[in-house]
Amino acid sequence: MRHRPILAALLGAALLAGCGSSSSSSPSSTTTSTAASTTSTGGTTTAAAGSPGPETIPLEQGPELAPASTTSPGNKIDGVIECAPLEQLAYHIHIHLQVYDHGAPRSLPAAIGLLGPVYENTPYGRFYGAQKCYYWLHTHASDGIIHVESPTKRIYTLGIFFDEWRQSLSSTQVASVSGKVTAFVNGKPWTKSPRDIPLEPHFQIQLDVGRPIVPFKPISFAGSGL
């Protein structure tokens, strides 16, 4: 998997951070991705695809939903999520989340759930690790991939992820974006609260805030190692 050597490099960078390493940084949306653009066809707005990121998944386009730095520090989240010095790999799965704001793409920032974020510049954009600790739900790149890295196997929810991020998620709000929320899971409409969407292996979640509703666009995990 492409991201594992990067993680090793990040661990080395974290060790050097206390000695003034220049590789540590707060999260940033700057990557080597293509510029965001949208086109309108038949009254439906669709998003242009980004270039592949460090996890081989296309980088998401559009402004960040909210800063990654709002991640809640310190205590357990919802009584179940903790922040550990190292990644917990007993249960390790990946989910993709894409959000549209009235038809325009918004990006999920890298380094959600990483306290003391540190990044490695790669030919595919920045890949983040943590100097202080990793919450069990986090993002390494701005490609919409949520990593669940837990010491035990259990089903977490999208609501818990947003609580950890300290951002709102409801039927009328997704982080900084307001409006009626239409949710899809693996291309099928989700009729319950978006907070209840389970984070299961390779689930692909799309949240449309307001209108128009963007046709579901699956990604491919093939060859990514995720």
ZIWO-V587597 format. One record per backbone hydrogen bond with DSSP energy under -1.0 kcal/mol. CO is the residue of the C=O (numbers start at 1). NH is the residue of the N-H. E is the energy in kcal/mol with one decimal. If there is no record, write none. Layout:
[[CO | NH | E] [CO | NH | E]]
This chain:
[[1 | 4 | -1.0] [3 | 7 | -2.1] [4 | 8 | -1.9] [5 | 9 | -2.0] [6 | 10 | -2.3] [7 | 11 | -2.3] [8 | 12 | -1.7] [9 | 13 | -2.2] [10 | 14 | -2.8] [11 | 15 | -1.8] [12 | 16 | -1.5] [13 | 17 | -1.0] [16 | 19 | -1.9] [16 | 21 | -1.2] [17 | 20 | -1.7] [23 | 119 | -1.3] [37 | 48 | -2.5] [39 | 46 | -2.5] [41 | 44 | -1.8] [44 | 41 | -2.4] [46 | 39 | -1.9] [51 | 59 | -2.8] [53 | 56 | -2.1] [57 | 53 | -2.5] [63 | 107 | -2.0] [67 | 70 | -1.2] [68 | 71 | -1.6] [73 | 75 | -1.3] [77 | 80 | -2.5] [77 | 81 | -2.1] [81 | 77 | -2.4] [82 | 136 | -1.2] [84 | 134 | -3.5] [91 | 150 | -2.8] [93 | 148 | -2.5] [94 | 202 | -2.5] [95 | 146 | -3.3] [96 | 205 | -3.3] [98 | 207 | -2.5] [99 | 106 | -2.4] [100 | 209 | -3.1] [101 | 104 | -1.8] [104 | 101 | -3.5] [107 | 65 | -2.3] [111 | 114 | -1.6] [112 | 139 | -2.0] [113 | 135 | -3.0] [115 | 132 | -2.3] [115 | 133 | -1.2] [116 | 131 | -2.9] [117 | 25 | -1.0] [118 | 129 | -3.2] [120 | 127 | -1.9] [122 | 125 | -1.7] [125 | 122 | -1.0] [127 | 120 | -2.4] [129 | 118 | -2.0] [133 | 115 | -2.4] [134 | 84 | -2.6] [136 | 149 | -3.2] [138 | 147 | -3.4] [139 | 111 | -1.5] [140 | 128 | -2.9] [142 | 60 | -2.4] [144 | 97 | -2.4] [146 | 95 | -1.9] [147 | 138 | -2.0] [148 | 93 | -2.0] [150 | 91 | -2.0] [156 | 199 | -2.8] [157 | 161 | -1.7] [158 | 162 | -2.2] [159 | 163 | -2.1] [160 | 164 | -2.5] [161 | 165 | -1.7] [162 | 167 | -2.5] [164 | 72 | -3.3] [168 | 175 | -3.4] [171 | 181 | -2.7] [172 | 179 | -2.2] [173 | 170 | -2.6] [174 | 177 | -2.4] [177 | 174 | -2.8] [180 | 210 | -3.0] [182 | 208 | -3.1] [183 | 190 | -2.8] [184 | 206 | -2.5] [185 | 188 | -1.8] [188 | 185 | -2.9] [193 | 196 | -1.6] [194 | 197 | -1.2] [195 | 159 | -2.0] [197 | 158 | -2.4] [198 | 200 | -1.0] [200 | 203 | -2.3] [203 | 96 | -2.6] [204 | 186 | -3.5] [205 | 98 | -2.3] [206 | 184 | -2.6] [207 | 100 | -2.7] [208 | 182 | -3.0] [209 | 102 | -3.4] [221 | 224 | -2.1]]
